[in-house]
Amino acid sequence: QVQLVESGGGLVQPGGSLRLSCAASGLTFSMYVMSWYRQAPGKERELVATISSTGGSTNYADSMKGRFTISRDNAKDTVYLQMNSLKPEDTAVYYCHARRVVGTWNYWGQGTQITVSS
């Protein structure tokens, strides 16, 4: 059974930082492209960042470039999202997503809430 378990969410003041983690199990982690998505209240889910299966390539949504950093540790089956200079508009539920490099398998985590507020 595949599981993606996010952690690290919470309440942070504007300008602050958080690091999210997503621990994967039940899959061959190194064969999956990993992404972070987020969904704010009343809005559609949007892509935050993606990292290739080897970690050699990353992509970010324009509004996150320079503030967020996605990374992975294939030895620990974990993907991270370092978030700096957080803004109130970053408030959302953040989801981890795994997509197999070959094939259609993909999986979602349960999400973790980030609230940016003073």
C-alpha positions, 0 to 999 in steps of 0.5 A, spaced: 500 500 500 502 506 497 503 512 502 505 519 502 505 522 509 506 530 509 509 533 515 511 540 517 505 544 516 503 549 521 502 557 523 507 561 521 508 569 521 509 573 514 516 573 512 517 566 516 520 559 514 517 552 514 520 546 511 515 540 509 517 533 508 513 527 505 515 520 507 513 515 501 512 508 503 510 502 498 513 504 492 520 505 489 521 512 490 527 513 485 522 511 480 517 517 481 517 524 479 515 528 486 511 534 486 508 539 491 501 542 490 497 547 494 490 548 494 487 555 498 480 555 500 475 557 494 481 556 489 483 550 485 489 546 486 495 548 483 502 546 482 508 549 487 514 545 485 516 538 481 523 534 482 525 529 477 526 522 480 534 523 480 533 530 483 537 533 478 532 537 475 527 542 478 521 546 476 517 551 480 511 556 479 513 563 478 510 565 484 514 561 488 521 561 484 526 564 489 522 563 495 521 555 495 526 550 494 524 542 493 529 537 494 529 529 495 533 524 499 532 517 495 535 514 500 530 516 505 524 516 500 523 523 502 521 529 498 522 536 502 519 543 500 523 549 504 519 555 504 522 562 505 519 569 505 512 566 506 506 571 505 499 570 507 497 568 500 501 562 501 496 560 506 493 553 503 493 545 504 500 543 501 499 536 498 505 531 496 504 528 489 508 522 486 508 520 479 511 514 476 516 516 471 514 510 466 506 509 466 500 512 469 501 510 477 500 517 481 499 518 488 497 523 493 498 525 500 493 527 505 495 534 505 498 539 511 495 546 512 500 552 512 497 558 515 501 564 514 498 570 519 500 575 524 
